[in-house]
Amino acid sequence: MRNILFTLLVSVCAPPLLAQGAPPQISPDQPYTMEYYYKVQWGHQQEFLQLFLKNHYPLLQKNVESGRMLSVRIEQPANHATEDGRWDFRVTIRFKNSTVATTSSPDEQRFIKQLWPDQAKYEKEEQRRFEILMAHWDLPVTDITPAKK
């Protein structure tokens, strides 16, 4: 009797648990979207954004020009959240595919040297950008919107 009850309990509870897993993965040749979240020390949001736009955004644009990335979008929330849930900037990047999204760019160092000939200044500003950064996390997202009928 105990085994029957256990089997019944598992059969009732298992489907909802499985349904809460990761969204379905797209095929490897489809665009792949990642969201990058940045939480900055209070009072330094403007400084971070200026450094980001000066020293990182041009690199992202180069990757779009090369075809590695399809698009880059930078957003900030309109309202504030609790400190635990707070983020200051979200950068959404649509990559050409999942392989490109999960491997480093072979052209990155060349792009960096091309965009910022004064490497010492670039490195100092990038160091400052990370000094005022409290947290950063990456979130791969899958569009699961049903197709229109």
C-alpha positions in Angstrom: 0.0 0.0 0.0 2.8 2.4 0.9 4.4 1.8 -2.6 1.1 2.5 -4.3 0.7 5.8 -2.4 4.3 6.8 -3.2 3.8 6.0 -6.9 0.6 8.0 -6.9 2.3 11.0 -5.2 5.2 11.0 -7.6 3.0 10.8 -10.7 0.9 13.8 -9.4 3.9 16.0 -8.4 6.4 15.2 -11.0 4.8 16.9 -14.1 4.6 20.3 -12.5 8.2 20.0 -11.3 9.5 19.1 -14.7 7.5 22.0 -16.3 9.5 24.5 -14.2 12.8 23.6 -15.9 14.7 25.8 -18.3 12.9 27.0 -21.4 13.4 25.0 -24.5 16.7 25.5 -26.3 16.7 26.9 -29.8 18.6 25.4 -32.6 22.3 26.3 -32.8 21.9 28.3 -36.0 19.2 30.6 -34.6 19.8 34.0 -32.9 20.6 33.8 -29.2 19.8 36.5 -26.7 21.7 37.4 -23.5 20.8 40.0 -20.9 23.6 41.6 -18.9 22.7 43.3 -15.7 24.8 45.9 -13.9 24.4 47.1 -10.4 26.5 50.2 -9.6 27.5 51.9 -6.3 24.9 54.5 -5.4 25.8 57.9 -6.8 28.1 56.5 -9.5 25.5 55.5 -12.1 26.2 58.4 -14.4 30.0 57.8 -14.2 29.5 54.1 -14.9 27.3 54.9 -17.9 29.7 57.4 -19.3 32.6 54.9 -19.0 30.5 52.1 -20.5 29.4 54.3 -23.5 33.0 55.4 -24.0 34.9 52.2 -23.5 32.6 49.2 -24.0 29.7 50.2 -26.3 32.0 50.9 -29.3 33.4 47.4 -28.9 29.9 46.0 -28.9 29.1 48.0 -32.0 32.2 46.6 -33.8 30.9 43.1 -33.0 27.5 44.1 -34.6 29.4 45.5 -37.7 31.3 42.2 -37.9 28.1 40.1 -37.9 29.0 38.4 -34.6 26.1 40.2 -32.9 22.8 41.2 -34.4 21.8 44.0 -32.0 22.7 45.7 -28.7 20.2 47.5 -26.6 21.0 49.5 -23.3 18.2 50.1 -20.8 17.7 51.4 -17.3 14.6 51.0 -15.1 12.2 53.9 -14.9 11.6 53.3 -11.2 13.7 52.1 -8.3 13.5 48.6 -6.7 14.5 47.2 -3.4 18.2 47.0 -2.9 18.2 43.2 -3.3 16.4 43.4 -6.6 18.0 46.6 -7.9 19.8 46.8 -11.2 20.9 50.0 -12.9 21.6 49.0 -16.4 20.5 46.1 -18.6 22.3 45.4 -21.9 20.5 43.0 -24.2 22.6 41.5 -26.9 21.2 39.3 -29.7 24.0 37.1 -31.0 24.2 35.4 -34.4 23.9 32.1 -32.7 24.5 30.3 -29.4 28.1 29.3 -30.3 29.1 32.9 -30.9 27.4 33.9 -27.7 29.3 31.4 -25.6 32.8 31.7 -27.1 35.2 34.6 -27.0 35.7 36.8 -30.0 38.9 36.1 -31.9 38.8 39.8 -33.0 38.3 41.4 -29.6 41.9 42.4 -28.9 42.4 43.7 -32.4 39.2 45.8 -32.0 40.3 47.1 -28.6 43.7 48.2 -30.0 42.1 49.8 -33.0 39.4 51.7 -31.0 41.7 52.8 -28.2 45.3 53.5 -29.3 46.1 54.8 -25.8 45.9 51.4 -24.1 47.1 52.7 -20.7 44.2 55.2 -20.6 41.7 52.6 -21.8 42.8 50.1 -19.1 42.7 52.8 -16.4 39.1 53.8 -17.3 38.0 50.2 -17.6 39.5 49.5 -14.1 37.5 52.5 -12.8 34.3 51.2 -14.4 34.7 47.9 -12.6 35.7 49.6 -9.3 32.3 51.3 -9.0 30.4 48.1 -10.1 28.7 46.3 -7.2 27.4 43.3 -9.2 27.1 42.0 -12.7 25.2 39.0 -13.9 24.4 37.4 -17.3 21.0 35.8 -18.1 20.5 33.9 -21.3 16.8 34.2 -22.4 14.7 32.2 -24.8 11.7 33.7 -26.6 8.9 31.3 -26.0 6.1 33.5 -27.4 3.7 31.3 -29.3 3.6 31.9 -33.1 0.6 33.8 -34.4 -2.0 31.6 -35.9 
